[in-house]
Amino acid sequence: MIGIEDGTIIGDAFFRAAAAYASRELLVVPVNAQRSYHPRGYALTYAQAGREVERLANLYRNAGYGLGHRVAMLLENRPEHFLHKLALNAIGASCVPINPDYRASEIAYLLAHSKADMALAVADRQEHLAAGLAESDRSMPLCVVETFGTDLPEPARPADPRPVTAASEASILYTSGTTGRPKGCVLSQAYELACGVWYATMSGMLSLRDGDRVYNPLPLYHVNSGILSFYGLMLSGNCQIQPDRFSPQRWWQEVAQTRATVIHYLGVVAPLLLGQPPAPHDRQHGVRFGLGAGIEPQLHAKFEERFGFPMVEVWGMTEMVRVLADNHPPRQVGTRAFGRAVSGVEVRVVDARDRDVPDGEPGEMVIRHSEATPRRHFFSGYLDDEDATATAWRNGWFHTGDTVWRGPGGMLHFIDRKKNIIRRAGENIAAAEIEALLQAHPAVKQVAVLAAPDPVREEEVLACIVLHDASASTPSTADTLFEHCFAQLAYFKAPGWIYFTASLPTTGTQKIQKHQIFPVGTDYLSLPGMFDFRARKKR
């Protein structure tokens, strides 16, 4: 494994890996005849990647890019994402990945908030990115990967002349918060390499072996595949298999064809794979373990029995992705257990006043590296939001917002997601963002957005709406409000359910009491006035 010291930067670590593991495969794209890029599959060795990253770094550097610059990238799940990110980080610049499902207004917000200096897209997404740029207040060049390097425009401001350090910004990843608009998590070069070291040196059932090939279908604008697994594999000389997205129909074919030995999953993977007809390929694979989060407890043992490998539950977040894991026998399968505190990730379970709660009782999980260095290898902070960063770090511990309980042996069990966050098929959706959009519609008097249970996607977006004109609570109005959201938000954020009601319960200060909208035990999805739009939530 490539050794990482406190001052190591990403460029140095990558070029050392490229030399040490030259003939090995770093990235593999599975065969997919329907995909617009590499339909016959693609493989890139460490040496080939090293040469391409060096070429790209020189192009960026010669055009004047460097420390302090940010490049917003709409590169989908293509291997070019990694190559451009490594090149940018090597010269001290930062990358800002863009969710390809974002609408123009969402892209505009990201470009403006991140103060990006360049926008980069694959040709298929050029118009999409241009539309977002047109809505933003930013002026920047828009470049296309396929013709990158042809008269690369200079940045509007010079690079910082100081040397690149481990503290230099490597990425800004946008993650949903409870205040509406996504927050930009600033990740340093030290953070990203520390995540890779953690992944590469996990023990027990998650121990990597020389020659491992990790099939990770998660999107590259998320920390899981774009940073955690990729840097862990890069540092250990192993291979990341990067499909364009999760597909239950192609899953086993791609796993077998690419000789995957490890898979990453989200909760949605298990029911969709279990829903496929039993077939010989259920066991004709070389997978040793799966790593992920959110598998439904009642499906956990069933999945492992059918497909023949353990699905190891872990916990992590963009702000701190050195994952905790239930990776040592005996595992607590089907209990939402996700591991114990370990050296480098101290954990407390606290009440609303930050007082420890007894084992067995629910509370918020708060974490830190250690008492001496609480923020070591955490994110650097929320971009241009010192108040939010300070609030998250109050009393010297990072407040995750996740409700858990701890067993007598220290095993932590997940209970619920962050307040006002809807977790749909691996996407964190801020209820406040959808509420703000619906509230702006002239027909809407009041709105509350909740998480509704979903048998496939874990949770679905449910919008409870009071109209100015109660007589307009019709399918046509529901359709209009759905399209209002669908046109302006990523498809997965649009309401899967819309419910019209005469009123919403509030406090004396008119704060909506979401937990009182539906009495306990109510089969609320079958209520009159509930409209189902799940089938229309498509890319």
HELIX and SHEET records of a PDB file:
HELIX    1   1 ILE A   10  ALA A   20  1                                  11    
HELIX    2   2 TYR A   46  ASN A   62  1                                  17    
HELIX    3   3 GLU A   80  ALA A   90  1                                  11    
HELIX    4   4 ALA A  104  SER A  114  1                                  11    
HELIX    5   5 ALA A  123  ARG A  125  5                                   3    
HELIX    6   6 GLN A  126  GLU A  135  1                                  10    
HELIX    7   7 VAL A  145  THR A  147  5                                   3    
HELIX    8   8 GLN A  189  ALA A  200  1                                  12    
HELIX    9   9 GLY A  204  LEU A  206  5                                   3    
HELIX   10  10 VAL A  223  VAL A  223  1                                   1    
HELIX   11  11 ASN A  224  SER A  229  3                                   6    
HELIX   12  12 PHE A  230  SER A  236  1                                   7    
HELIX   13  13 TRP A  251  GLN A  257  1                                   7    
HELIX   14  14 VAL A  269  LEU A  274  1                                   6    
HELIX   15  15 PRO A  280  ASP A  282  5                                   3    
HELIX   16  16 PRO A  297  PHE A  307  1                                  11    
HELIX   17  17 GLU A  386  ALA A  392  1                                   7    
HELIX   18  18 ARG A  394  GLY A  396  5                                   3    
HELIX   19  19 ALA A  431  GLN A  439  1                                   9    
HELIX   20  20 ALA A  470  ALA A  472  5                                   3    
HELIX   21  21 PRO A  475  PHE A  486  1                                  12    
HELIX   22  22 TYR A  491  LYS A  493  5                                   3    
HELIX   23  23 LYS A  514  GLN A  516  5                                   3    
HELIX   24  24 TYR A  524  SER A  526  5                                   3    
HELIX   25  25 ARG A  534  ARG A  536  5                                   3    
SHEET    1   A 8 TYR A  42  THR A  45  0                                        
SHEET    2   A 8 GLU A  25  VAL A  29 -1                                        
SHEET    3   A 8 CYS A 239  ILE A 241  1                                        
SHEET    4   A 8 ARG A 213  TYR A 215  1                                        
SHEET    5   A 8 VAL A 262  LEU A 266  1                                        
SHEET    6   A 8 PHE A 289  ALA A 293  1                                        
SHEET    7   A 8 MET A 311  MET A 317  1                                        
SHEET    8   A 8 MET A 320  ALA A 325 -1                                        
SHEET    1   B 4 SER A  94  PRO A  97  0                                        
SHEET    2   B 4 ARG A  70  LEU A  74  1                                        
SHEET    3   B 4 MET A 118  ALA A 121  1                                        
SHEET    4   B 4 LEU A 142  VAL A 144  1                                        
SHEET    1   C 3 GLU A 169  THR A 175  0                                        
SHEET    2   C 3 LYS A 183  SER A 188 -1                                        
SHEET    3   C 3 GLY A 381  TYR A 382 -1                                        
SHEET    1   D 5 ALA A 337  GLY A 339  0                                        
SHEET    2   D 5 LEU A 412  ASP A 416 -1                                        
SHEET    3   D 5 PHE A 398  ARG A 406 -1                                        
SHEET    4   D 5 GLY A 363  ARG A 368 -1                                        
SHEET    5   D 5 GLU A 346  VAL A 350 -1                                        
SHEET    1   E 2 ILE A 421  ARG A 424  0                                        
SHEET    2   E 2 GLU A 427  ALA A 430 -1                                        
SHEET    1   F 4 VAL A 444  ASP A 454  0                                        
SHEET    2   F 4 GLU A 458  LEU A 467 -1                                        
SHEET    3   F 4 TRP A 497  PHE A 500  1                                        
SHEET    4   F 4 MET A 530  ASP A 532 -1                                        
END                                                                             
